[in-house]
């Protein structure tokens, strides 16, 4: 990292943390006297009891609410635009996203459309909207999204011959308030803790070694590696562990702030290609790919990878920087096994005959290729995919 490199740091979301913190949602909503709110969630959350808790908090307020509970994983242009057509004339004044990264990204997209119209495909890129998006309040229900701390959303382009994932950004897309409530997360399936928690670890590591990072993003990301490395097995093995769940969701959000300011890398470039083609769970794809990409990347910055090893509580005493870096990569590989993540992409249906297509999509994604610590060639991506599939 160059000491004279110019960077910007944006963090505009108010974070309310700790067990039971969602109860303060009512106080935050009363500040702006909203009259009509749309709650955005998915079928799983709608049937889990979490939404009942949210509605009980809202009941004393003089606010009309509507519920959209049909968000799918990897939300698409078609679905987002369809929701806009449903609600564009409903005078929605604010949005509450209750769910994981797909729900929060979907809500961000809808917040842009409700204020500006058109299709979300019109806004892929940076600050392409004219009117300020509809205010958004975020309540994450997984430990891996990070979207509640950032100013971007990811949408699958499903209306073109080749499906891809594209991002839209805006300084006004940071949620107004995010409630990081470990109580809401206790009892979630251990497999979901594993996939979303390893997703958060991916954000933290890729953000830490990103060429676009800074001292500020490094502080967020490296500490998140430390917290996740300590808490993920505790949370995975006992999802009623309130302290571990609170630690995981707060670490995840800090990685969201970090990636909003320092970017990510090769894992996400490949993962988005796979997610678009296979509609595969983002967290699981990231977790499978992470050890393979780290094994490729560590040579570009062995000092930082050695620090990652130390943050993951690897005993690096007496090791060279290079050996410590490799030990960190090995610890990440062990964590994927210990949390029940498959070791190969073939386990989730990724096929070898798709390698060329996936390689082309990932290699063309400059958003993730440019910050990656090691300069990437098309052949490198092909080889990583081949190893990760078989």
Buried (B, 14 or more C-beta within 10 A) or exposed (E): BEEEEEBEBEBBBEBBBBBEBBBBBBEBBEEEEBEEBBBBBBEBBBEBEBBEBBEEBBEEBEBBBEBBBBBBBBBBBBBBBEBBEBBEEEEBBBBBBBBBBBBBBBBBBBBBBBBBEEBBBBBBEEEEBEEBBBBBBBBBBBBBBBBBBBBBBBBBBBEEEEBBBBBBBBEBBBBBBBBBBBBBBBEBEBBBBBBBBBBBBBBBBBBBBBBBBBEBBBBBBBBBBBBBBBBBBBBBBBBEBBEBBBBBBBBBBBBBBBBBBBBBBBBBBBBBBBBBBBBBBBBBBBBBBBBBBBBBBBEBBBEBBBBBBBBBEBEBEEBEBBBBBBBBBBBBBEBBEEBEBEBEBBEBEBEEEBBEEBBBBBBEBEBBBBBBBBEBEEEBBBBBBEEBBE
